[in-house]
Amino acid sequence: MVQLTAQCIATVILLQLAAGTLTKMGIVSGSNGKLNINDTMTRAEMATIFSKTCSYIDTAKEMLADKEQAKKDKEEADKNAEQEIQGNDYKKTTVTESKAYDGEDASFTNCTIDFASQKDSVLKMANGTLGVFGSTVKSYGYDAIVVSDNGRANVENSTVSASEANTLNIDSTIKSDGKITTMFGAVVKGGTLELDKSTIATSKFSSVSLLGGSTFEMSNGSKLEVTDKGVTPIVIAGNEVSKGEVDDTNTNSTNISYTEIITHKGEQKVYHLSDGSKVTLNSDSKLLIPDDFNEKNRNILMKGEGFFEVTKNPKKPFVIKTNDTQVEVLGTSFNVKAYEEDDLLSITVSTGKVLVKVASQDLQLSLTPNQHLTVDNKRRTINKETFIENDYIKWMNGILYFHKTPIKEVIKTIERTYNTKIILNCKNCNQIITGTHDNKSLKAVIDAVCFTTGLRSQQKGDKIIIY
C-alpha cells in the first residue's frame, strides 16, 4: 500500500466519480467500469493513472486557451476591418456591391472593387468628389465609373476595366493617371476628361467619345490605344472641343467629326442620309453620322431604335455599330433596337439580307426577310425566329407590340413612348407580357399591363408606381 498525497487522493476520488467515462477514454481499467476503494495499487499503476489524468487536463486547458485566442483574433480582425471603412472612405478593402453617392464625397484607397456579378454600374458620383487611389475597378456589362451632375472623380495609380460597357461615363469632370481598359472606352457628355500619364485602351470602339460640349485633355505621355486598326480613337460629335495632342503613332488614325441626330422621349424623327438611305428613329434614340460618310465607307453609330431603308451599293456595305453589335448590309430594310439600358437587343429584317456580329458572344450570323433576332446581354443568350407579319416595326405607326417580353423591358418602352416616369415596385418582377396596344392612351396601356400581370398602379405626382 503506498502513501497517497492529497492531490493523488483527489485524483482517485475524481476517477471514482467518473470511472465509466475514464474507462472509455482508456485512462483506467476495471470491472464494468468500477474501481474498488479497497483495491491496492502499485506505485507504477498510481503514476500511470496520475500521468494520464494530468495529461488529459492539460490538453483540455490548451484547447480552451486556443479557442479563447481564436475568439480574440477574430474580434481584433473585425475591429481592424471596421477601421478600414470610415464613412465613405474605404482602405485596403474588397468591395463587391455597387456604390452610388449624391452630394457627398467618397474615396477608395488600395481597394479591389470587383463587380463582375453586379447588375448596375460600379461607382456613381453626383454633386461630389470620388477618389480612386491605387485600386482596381472591374465591371461587366455596366459602366465602371459614372460621374454626373457637377460630380468629379480622381483616378490615380489605378486600373479601371469594363467588359461590354464604358469604363467612364462622364457628365462632369474626371481626372485620371491610371490604366483604363474597355471595349467601348470613355463617353464624355458635356463634361471634362483629363488624362495625365494615362492610357485608355479599347478593342472595338473609340477610346474617347466627346458629346455635347465636352472637353478632353491629354498630357505627360498619355495615349489612346485601339486594337481594331480601323477604329477612330476619338469621336467628336457636334461642336465639342478637344484640347491637347493625340499621338498618331499610338492611335493609328485621325479624328473625325460627327453629326448627331437625337430624338427625345415621346418623339420620332425621319432622317435622309447622303447616300439616299432613310432612317426612322424611335423615341429616346441617337444617331452619329461621320462627316465623311459615304466617301470611303458607310459606317454610322446608333443608340436606341431605328428602322433603316438602305440604298444598295455593293462596293460600300452599310454598317451600323451599337453597344456590342455590328449590323452590316448592302441594300435592305430592317429594324434595330439597341438601348443602352436594356438587357435585350433585337434586329428584325423586312427585306434583303443582314449580317450580324455580336462581339461579347463571339457570334456572327445572317438574317433574311421575316426573321427576328433577340440577343439577351444579361443571360448571354440569343433567339432567332421567323414571323409571318412584321409586328416589330409597328411602333412607326404609334402601335406598341410586345411578344414574350419581360415586364421590365415593357416598362422602359412605355416610358420612352409616353415620356413619363414609371417605378416598378414588386417583389418578383419577372412577368412576361405579350400584346398589342394600338394608339392607346398612357392610362389604357398601364391598365392593360396591370390586368395582365395582376399588379396595381398608382399616380404619384408626375410618376406612376406599379406594385
ChimeraX attribute file (.defattr): number of C-alpha atoms within 10 A of each C-alpha:
attribute: neighborCount
match mode: 1-to-1
recipient: residues
	/A:1	8
	/A:2	9
	/A:3	8
	/A:4	12
	/A:5	9
	/A:6	9
	/A:7	10
	/A:8	15
	/A:9	12
	/A:10	12
	/A:11	17
	/A:12	19
	/A:13	13
	/A:14	13
	/A:15	21
	/A:16	17
	/A:17	13
	/A:18	13
	/A:19	21
	/A:20	19
	/A:21	14
	/A:22	18
	/A:23	18
	/A:24	11
	/A:25	12
	/A:26	11
	/A:27	17
	/A:28	21
	/A:29	16
	/A:30	11
	/A:31	9
	/A:32	9
	/A:33	15
	/A:34	16
	/A:35	18
	/A:36	9
	/A:37	9
	/A:38	6
	/A:39	7
	/A:40	11
	/A:41	11
	/A:42	10
	/A:43	13
	/A:44	9
	/A:45	12
	/A:46	16
	/A:47	13
	/A:48	14
	/A:49	20
	/A:50	18
	/A:51	13
	/A:52	16
	/A:53	18
	/A:54	13
	/A:55	12
	/A:56	13
	/A:57	12
	/A:58	12
	/A:59	12
	/A:60	12
	/A:61	12
	/A:62	12
	/A:63	12
	/A:64	12
	/A:65	12
	/A:66	12
	/A:67	12
	/A:68	12
	/A:69	12
	/A:70	12
	/A:71	12
	/A:72	12
	/A:73	12
	/A:74	12
	/A:75	12
	/A:76	12
	/A:77	12
	/A:78	12
	/A:79	11
	/A:80	11
	/A:81	15
	/A:82	11
	/A:83	12
	/A:84	15
	/A:85	14
	/A:86	10
	/A:87	10
	/A:88	13
	/A:89	14
	/A:90	22
	/A:91	19
	/A:92	15
	/A:93	16
	/A:94	15
	/A:95	16
	/A:96	15
	/A:97	17
	/A:98	17
	/A:99	15
	/A:100	14
	/A:101	18
	/A:102	15
	/A:103	13
	/A:104	14
	/A:105	19
	/A:106	21
	/A:107	18
	/A:108	25
	/A:109	19
	/A:110	17
	/A:111	20
	/A:112	19
	/A:113	23
	/A:114	20
	/A:115	23
	/A:116	17
	/A:117	11
	/A:118	15
	/A:119	14
	/A:120	18
	/A:121	24
	/A:122	27
	/A:123	23
	/A:124	21
	/A:125	27
	/A:126	22
	/A:127	17
	/A:128	18
	/A:129	21
	/A:130	26
	/A:131	21
	/A:132	26
	/A:133	21
	/A:134	18
	/A:135	23
	/A:136	21
	/A:137	24
	/A:138	23
	/A:139	29
	/A:140	24
	/A:141	22
	/A:142	23
	/A:143	27
	/A:144	29
	/A:145	27
	/A:146	25
	/A:147	26
	/A:148	22
	/A:149	16
	/A:150	15
	/A:151	25
	/A:152	25
	/A:153	27
	/A:154	18
	/A:155	26
	/A:156	20
	/A:157	17
	/A:158	22
	/A:159	22
	/A:160	23
	/A:161	27
	/A:162	28
	/A:163	19
	/A:164	19
	/A:165	23
	/A:166	29
	/A:167	32
	/A:168	25
	/A:169	23
	/A:170	28
	/A:171	24
	/A:172	24
	/A:173	24
	/A:174	27
	/A:175	18
	/A:176	25
	/A:177	21
	/A:178	25
	/A:179	19
	/A:180	24
	/A:181	23
	/A:182	29
	/A:183	25
	/A:184	25
	/A:185	32
	/A:186	29
	/A:187	24
	/A:188	26
	/A:189	21
	/A:190	17
	/A:191	25
	/A:192	22
	/A:193	26
	/A:194	20
	/A:195	24
	/A:196	18
	/A:197	17
	/A:198	25
	/A:199	21
	/A:200	25
	/A:201	26
	/A:202	27
	/A:203	18
	/A:204	21
	/A:205	26
	/A:206	27
	/A:207	30
	/A:208	24
	/A:209	22
	/A:210	27
	/A:211	23
	/A:212	17
	/A:213	17
	/A:214	24
	/A:215	21
	/A:216	22
	/A:217	17
	/A:218	21
	/A:219	16
	/A:220	10
	/A:221	12
	/A:222	22
	/A:223	23
	/A:224	25
	/A:225	22
	/A:226	24
	/A:227	16
	/A:228	14
	/A:229	13
	/A:230	12
	/A:231	19
	/A:232	21
	/A:233	31
	/A:234	24
	/A:235	24
	/A:236	25
	/A:237	23
	/A:238	16
	/A:239	14
	/A:240	19
	/A:241	16
	/A:242	20
	/A:243	11
	/A:244	12
	/A:245	12
	/A:246	21
	/A:247	14
	/A:248	14
	/A:249	10
	/A:250	13
	/A:251	22
	/A:252	17
	/A:253	17
	/A:254	13
	/A:255	14
	/A:256	14
	/A:257	18
	/A:258	22
	/A:259	14
	/A:260	17
	/A:261	17
	/A:262	20
	/A:263	17
	/A:264	16
	/A:265	18
	/A:266	15
	/A:267	16
	/A:268	19
	/A:269	16
	/A:270	14
	/A:271	13
	/A:272	11
	/A:273	14
	/A:274	11
	/A:275	15
	/A:276	10
	/A:277	17
	/A:278	17
	/A:279	19
	/A:280	17
	/A:281	28
	/A:282	25
	/A:283	24
	/A:284	21
	/A:285	24
	/A:286	20
	/A:287	23
	/A:288	22
	/A:289	19
	/A:290	21
	/A:291	12
	/A:292	13
	/A:293	15
	/A:294	15
	/A:295	11
	/A:296	9
	/A:297	14
	/A:298	21
	/A:299	20
	/A:300	16
	/A:301	17
	/A:302	23
	/A:303	21
	/A:304	23
	/A:305	22
	/A:306	26
	/A:307	23
	/A:308	22
	/A:309	19
	/A:310	21
	/A:311	18
	/A:312	17
	/A:313	13
	/A:314	10
	/A:315	9
	/A:316	16
	/A:317	19
	/A:318	24
	/A:319	18
	/A:320	21
	/A:321	19
	/A:322	22
	/A:323	22
	/A:324	21
	/A:325	19
	/A:326	17
	/A:327	20
	/A:328	19
	/A:329	22
	/A:330	19
	/A:331	21
	/A:332	20
	/A:333	21
	/A:334	27
	/A:335	21
	/A:336	24
	/A:337	22
	/A:338	24
	/A:339	21
	/A:340	16
	/A:341	11
	/A:342	16
	/A:343	17
	/A:344	21
	/A:345	22
	/A:346	19
	/A:347	23
	/A:348	28
	/A:349	25
	/A:350	23
	/A:351	16
	/A:352	17
	/A:353	19
	/A:354	25
	/A:355	15
	/A:356	20
	/A:357	18
	/A:358	18
	/A:359	16
	/A:360	14
	/A:361	14
	/A:362	7
	/A:363	11
	/A:364	13
	/A:365	10
	/A:366	13
	/A:367	22
	/A:368	17
	/A:369	19
	/A:370	17
	/A:371	21
	/A:372	21
	/A:373	20
	/A:374	16
	/A:375	20
	/A:376	15
	/A:377	18
	/A:378	12
	/A:379	9
	/A:380	11
	/A:381	11
	/A:382	16
	/A:383	10
	/A:384	13
	/A:385	11
	/A:386	15
	/A:387	12
	/A:388	8
	/A:389	9
	/A:390	15
	/A:391	15
	/A:392	22
	/A:393	20
	/A:394	14
	/A:395	18
	/A:396	15
	/A:397	9
	/A:398	14
	/A:399	16
	/A:400	22
	/A:401	19
	/A:402	18
	/A:403	13
	/A:404	11
	/A:405	16
	/A:406	17
	/A:407	19
	/A:408	17
	/A:409	17
	/A:410	19
	/A:411	18
	/A:412	17
	/A:413	20
	/A:414	19
	/A:415	20
	/A:416	18
	/A:417	22
	/A:418	14
	/A:419	16
	/A:420	15
	/A:421	15
	/A:422	20
	/A:423	16
	/A:424	16
	/A:425	13
	/A:426	12
	/A:427	7
	/A:428	6
	/A:429	14
	/A:430	12
	/A:431	14
	/A:432	16
	/A:433	19
	/A:434	14
	/A:435	14
	/A:436	16
	/A:437	16
	/A:438	14
	/A:439	13
	/A:440	13
	/A:441	11
	/A:442	15
	/A:443	12
	/A:444	12
	/A:445	17
	/A:446	21
	/A:447	14
	/A:448	15
	/A:449	21
	/A:450	15
	/A:451	11
	/A:452	14
	/A:453	14
	/A:454	10
	/A:455	17
	/A:456	15
	/A:457	18
	/A:458	13
	/A:459	11
	/A:460	9
	/A:461	6
	/A:462	8
	/A:463	12
	/A:464	18
	/A:465	15
	/A:466	18
	/A:467	15
